[in-house]
């Protein structure tokens, strides 16, 4: 797949995953690998984490476990609304997906 590598979705996916639970960089990387089929390099994931921290959307504790901030929760909510508007026909759009949609 060369045309649609989904690079623009990395920050959104990080916020989405951290919205579910706090995670370390290694845990985020493993979950992204599970979803993408390839492991993101440290040179990809850690700059994204740094940028999200600098924007005040995530924070990290002393063990480098990342969590959403209040600002990050608001940003995630807005991003989810945006994606819902953009992909309102997701079931149809992703009909080729081998995963089954839950009802």
C-alpha positions as CSV (number, residue, x, y, z in Angstrom):
1,X,0.0,0.0,0.0
2,X,1.8,3.1,-1.2
3,X,-0.9,5.7,-1.7
4,X,-2.4,5.7,1.8
5,X,0.2,5.2,4.5
6,X,-1.9,7.0,7.1
7,X,0.9,9.1,8.5
8,X,-1.5,12.0,9.2
9,X,-3.4,9.8,11.6
10,X,-0.5,9.2,14.1
11,X,-1.3,12.0,16.5
12,X,-5.0,11.2,16.4
13,X,-4.3,7.5,17.1
14,X,-2.0,8.4,20.0
15,X,-4.7,10.6,21.5
16,X,-7.3,7.9,20.9
17,X,-5.3,5.2,22.5
18,X,-4.3,7.4,25.5
19,X,-8.0,8.2,25.8
20,X,-8.6,4.6,26.6
21,X,-5.7,4.1,29.1
22,X,-2.3,5.6,30.0
23,X,0.5,3.9,28.2
24,X,4.3,4.0,27.8
25,X,5.9,4.7,24.5
26,X,6.6,1.0,24.1
27,X,3.0,0.1,24.7
28,X,1.8,2.7,22.2
29,X,4.3,1.4,19.7
30,X,3.1,-2.2,20.2
31,X,-0.6,-1.2,19.8
32,X,0.2,0.8,16.7
33,X,2.0,-2.2,15.3
34,X,-1.0,-4.4,16.0
35,X,-3.2,-1.9,14.1
36,X,-0.9,-1.0,11.2
37,X,0.9,-4.3,10.7
38,X,4.3,-2.7,11.1
39,X,6.0,-1.3,14.1
40,X,6.6,2.5,14.1
41,X,10.2,3.5,14.6
42,X,11.3,5.4,17.7
43,X,12.1,8.2,15.3
44,X,8.4,8.4,14.4
45,X,6.6,7.8,17.7
46,X,8.7,9.8,20.1
47,X,8.8,13.1,18.1
48,X,5.0,12.8,17.9
49,X,4.8,12.3,21.7
50,X,7.1,15.2,22.2
51,X,4.9,17.5,20.0
52,X,1.7,16.4,21.8
53,X,3.4,17.1,25.1
54,X,4.6,20.6,23.9
55,X,1.0,21.4,22.9
56,X,-0.2,20.4,26.3
57,X,-2.4,17.5,25.1
58,X,-0.6,14.7,26.9
59,X,1.6,14.5,30.0
60,X,4.1,11.9,31.2
61,X,4.9,10.7,34.7
62,X,8.3,9.8,36.0
63,X,8.1,6.4,34.4
64,X,7.4,7.9,31.0
65,X,3.8,6.7,31.1
66,X,1.7,9.0,28.9
67,X,-1.8,10.3,29.7
68,X,-4.2,12.7,28.2
69,X,-4.5,16.1,29.8
70,X,-7.8,17.9,30.1
71,X,-6.8,19.9,27.0
72,X,-6.0,16.6,25.3
73,X,-9.4,15.2,26.2
74,X,-11.0,18.2,24.6
75,X,-8.9,17.9,21.5
76,X,-9.7,14.2,21.2
77,X,-13.4,15.0,21.5
78,X,-13.1,17.6,18.7
79,X,-11.0,15.3,16.5
80,X,-13.6,12.5,16.9
81,X,-16.4,14.8,15.9
82,X,-14.4,15.9,12.9
83,X,-13.7,12.3,11.9
84,X,-17.3,11.3,12.3
85,X,-18.3,14.2,9.9
86,X,-15.6,13.2,7.4
87,X,-16.2,9.4,7.6
88,X,-20.0,9.5,8.2
89,X,-20.3,6.6,5.7
90,X,-17.5,4.5,7.4
91,X,-19.4,1.2,7.3
92,X,-19.8,1.5,3.5
93,X,-16.3,3.0,3.0
94,X,-14.6,0.2,4.9
95,X,-16.8,-2.6,3.6
96,X,-13.7,-4.2,2.2
97,X,-12.3,-4.5,5.7
98,X,-12.1,-8.1,6.9
99,X,-13.1,-7.1,10.4
100,X,-16.8,-7.3,11.3
101,X,-18.7,-4.2,12.4
102,X,-20.3,-4.5,15.8
103,X,-24.0,-3.6,16.0
